[in-house]
Amino acid sequence: MTMSNQTGFGWFAAVLAVALALQAVGSGASAHVKMNKTAPADGATVAPGLTEIRLAFDDAIRMTLVKVTKLESKTAVPTTSQLPRKFVTKAKIAVQPLSPGQYKVAWIGVGKDGHVMKGAFSFSVVPKDASRPEDNAR
């Protein structure tokens, strides 16, 4: 009888340990805020004069940094607005009108659960009169 109780307890402890581990992994994976959308989109090409960059997330985040860099000159583009001071699912960052070139937007934020998230995306600004590859094929 003693052996039976030890086996039963060992099985129960193993099942409990697996259940707790799955719960911890599941809650940790869903805790991270993910970026849903950006405007301009990652890899997009836009006309000169863009003055606003938008970020959208699947859950509330407190933005702590958004840095816009013109890649050719490696210079930071000054923002003309402040980051939201509260937790948001959408953020708009005002910038000076962007001239032609390639840009990278890097961001850092903190979720309500304290997790720090970061990401980046890039886009290009091209002159309005720049020829498109499909135009050259004609």
Sequence and secondary structure as in RCSB ss.txt:
>XXXX:A:sequence
MTMSNQTGFGWFAAVLAVALALQAVGSGASAHVKMNKTAPADGATVAPGLTEIRLAFDDAIRMTLVKVTKLESKT
AVPTTSQLPRKFVTKAKIAVQPLSPGQYKVAWIGVGKDGHVMKGAFSFSVVPKDASRPEDNAR
>XXXX:A:secstr
 HHHHHHHHHHHHHHHHHHHHHHHHHHHHHHS  EEEEES TT EE TT  EEEEEEEEEEEEEEEEEEETTTTE
EE BSS   SS EEEEEEEBS   SEEEEEEEEEEETTS EEEEEEEEEE  TT   HHHHT 
